[in-house]
Amino acid sequence: MTTRRAFIASILVTGAVPRSGWAAAGNPAFLAAAQEPDGGFALFGLTAGGTPAFRVPLAARGHAGAGHPLLAQAVAFARRPGTFALVIDCTTGRVIRTLAPPEDRQFNGHGVFARDGGLLFTVEQSRGTSDGVIGIWDVEGGYSRIGEMPSHGIGPHDLRLMPDGQTLIVANGGIATDPTDRTKLNLDTMQPNLAYIATDGTLIERIELAPDLRQNSIRHLAVRADGLVGFAMQWEGAEGTAPPLLGLHQRGGGPVLASAPMGEELAMQGYAGSIAFSGDGAEVAITSPRGGRIHRFGADGAFLGAVSRSDVCGLARHPRGFLASDGLGGLLLIEGGEAHIAARSDVAWDNHVVCLDSSNGPIG
Amino acid sequence: MKRTVLLTLFALSAPVAHADVAEAVAAHILPGFAGFARAASTLDEAAQADCRPANVRPAFEAAFDAWMTVADLRVGPSETGALSVAFWPDERAATPRALARLIEAGDPVGRDPSAYAEVSIAARGVFALETLIHDPAFASYGPQDYTCALVQTVAADLHRQAVSLDQGWRDFAPILTSAGAEGNATYLTPDEAVRALYTQLLARLELTAEMRLGRPMGTFERPRPKQAEAWRSGRSLHNVLLSVGAAQALAQALADGDLPLTDRAADRVRQAASAIADPAFQDVEDPQARLRVEVLQQAVRAMRSAIEVEIGDALGIAAGFNAQDGD
């Protein structure tokens, strides 16, 4: 068995120096899944300007993706309850591998590569109990499954790699679901958490919110280069309560909840769909497709303002601010609170835009 | 010559729907907000002249009527501006509790219309005023009482909000009507503006069916009459009819042609409403009365379906991809 170091060396020997793989795929800066006008689905690579660099047809609706840090390979995850993930060669559009979760596991929509690209981590849950699991796949061994570790919570959704490259952070949403139809089973007793887990499976730190926010499902994550974590939430409690939908956390400290003024908060309809830090890290933003709104906050949690855009959901770090995608085919560049049209096409962009630029922290 | 060709091409490629958005804005939305601003001004004057309930109520009724023509819009300035005009539903009785706190403390903010915008939105707008002038727990105040000043402050604040919404909508209207123009980052194509207003139409009728009627109906075992909208002033049924009438008017302005199904469905809503005995839905604990509200609810749902067929299907507009199906 080749060591990981030998694997990386072999990539270098064959001339596939870092990023050159992606150059062959048109140097995309982002990955995004979409529904096309004929009802079919595809995964797109997008340049920093928002124009398609590649397009790979998908057999079913995608949710999020993960880009390999070196090779032009992307993993497209199916929506929950996910029965497959596709490893795609983005230069040829060919599906290299179809990953299936083991018995009694389902993919939960997100995953991330290790810093050196040797391993892929996938967010999963037990079909029976909704107990969270992180699946470990050996890239070098043809994406074979080599193990799993607990996510230390119920119904995990998003997963990121911390800047140290040694620690994973998982959003354990807390919601137990029916394995066939996503029916929520435990809203009265749910208890979401944020778990820092070493790549060997050791639980390092776990954060829970105050009891009155127990029904605020922690679902999506963004990590700044200095390790500041932003988490976006979806409220499962009583309507009209306007809970905060954004939290910030720095290892070892307590969570900081970030609220908008009440009218603004209510307009988000208790739902944040994506989260990202801005290119310079000074801002963090969340999207609400239900409210057709983007909320911008300072890195200290202070509300900065809102941008209105129908069905907006995908959000990613962009050198000039944020890139936002929506179900009407728009890609908007959000720069200092101003929205500019980056591109528009006749597709419905799905929930997430994934940043491939690793210069400012972890992939994904 | 070249110019003519370009203009022709543009005319061919520009969807007819563009003109309809302009009509909906000019004939329905802008006059609605202007009317609300006028009615709120009259209400403000009435309250300043004499704060007592008997004097304020007629102008309150007129202002609420004017508000209902545009109350259910949640687009543009109304996305965040509508909630502080009409804070409802109020599941936890936040409005009476917030008002009681102000009165108990004699909070100076209740005498300061310019600072009142900072208080909880539950203590602002038409439902705060309704509570003060209709709820027996509040409405027995005299001209020297704190509550009198509070009524005047809430009325003045409502007037300010109405003026600001009216101005905001006049500023926002060009963004809707210039959908698809270069630099319009809110509506990237003309169709998106049509879609935005169409979505409001459906949401408006859904709100009426599921909230204005659904909340007081509760479950058969447990009706919740106090969850009716504007029950204190007995406007619950009236609001349903005004909301349906506004939806019909907006649909007509937006549509390119007659809407026979929608019009017939609206007639059936009015018919079902005429069978209802208590305009505040306070009789829903009686199964027969509850049934009549349910019949009305079904008629409103049917009107929503008629609009889906006559406008949505005709224009090929589908519901939001992410809004409907998140994760």
Contacts between the chains, C-beta under 8 A, distances in Angstrom:
chain1	res1	chain2	res2	distance
A	35	B	321	6.5
A	63	B	327	6.2
A	79	B	327	6.4
A	80	B	327	6.1
A	109	B	327	6.0
A	157	B	327	7.4
A	219	B	327	7.7
A	234	B	326	7.6
A	238	B	91	6.2
A	239	B	89	7.6
A	239	B	91	7.0
A	240	B	89	6.3
A	240	B	90	7.7
A	240	B	91	5.6
A	262	B	83	7.8
A	262	B	120	7.0
A	262	B	121	5.5
A	263	B	80	4.2
A	263	B	81	7.4
A	263	B	83	4.9
A	263	B	84	5.8
A	263	B	121	5.9
A	264	B	80	5.6
A	266	B	80	8.0
A	266	B	83	5.6
A	267	B	74	7.7
A	267	B	79	5.3
A	267	B	80	5.2
A	267	B	83	7.6
A	271	B	326	6.5
A	273	B	322	6.4
A	273	B	326	5.4
A	273	B	327	7.8
A	289	B	320	6.2
A	289	B	322	3.6
A	289	B	323	4.3
A	289	B	326	6.0
A	290	B	323	5.0
A	290	B	326	7.2
A	291	B	79	7.7
A	292	B	79	7.7
A	292	B	320	8.0
A	292	B	323	7.4
A	293	B	79	7.4
A	306	B	80	7.7
A	308	B	76	7.9
A	308	B	79	6.3
A	308	B	186	6.1
A	309	B	185	7.6
A	309	B	186	6.7
A	310	B	192	6.7
A	310	B	195	7.2
A	310	B	196	6.2
A	310	B	199	7.8
A	310	B	320	6.8
A	311	B	320	4.0
A	311	B	321	6.0
A	311	B	322	5.2
A	311	B	323	5.3
A	312	B	322	7.7
A	313	B	322	3.9
A	313	B	326	7.1
A	326	B	322	7.2
A	327	B	320	5.4
A	327	B	321	3.1
A	327	B	322	4.7
A	327	B	323	7.1
A	328	B	188	6.8
A	328	B	189	7.9
A	328	B	192	5.9
A	328	B	195	7.6
A	329	B	188	7.5
A	330	B	188	5.0
A	332	B	185	5.9
A	339	B	185	3.9
A	339	B	186	7.4
A	340	B	185	5.8
A	341	B	183	7.7
A	341	B	184	8.0
A	341	B	185	5.2
A	341	B	188	6.1
A	344	B	188	4.9
A	344	B	189	7.4
A	348	B	321	3.9
A	348	B	322	7.9
A	349	B	321	7.8
A	349	B	322	8.0
A	350	B	321	7.3
A	350	B	322	7.2
A	351	B	322	5.9
A	351	B	326	6.6
A	351	B	327	5.8
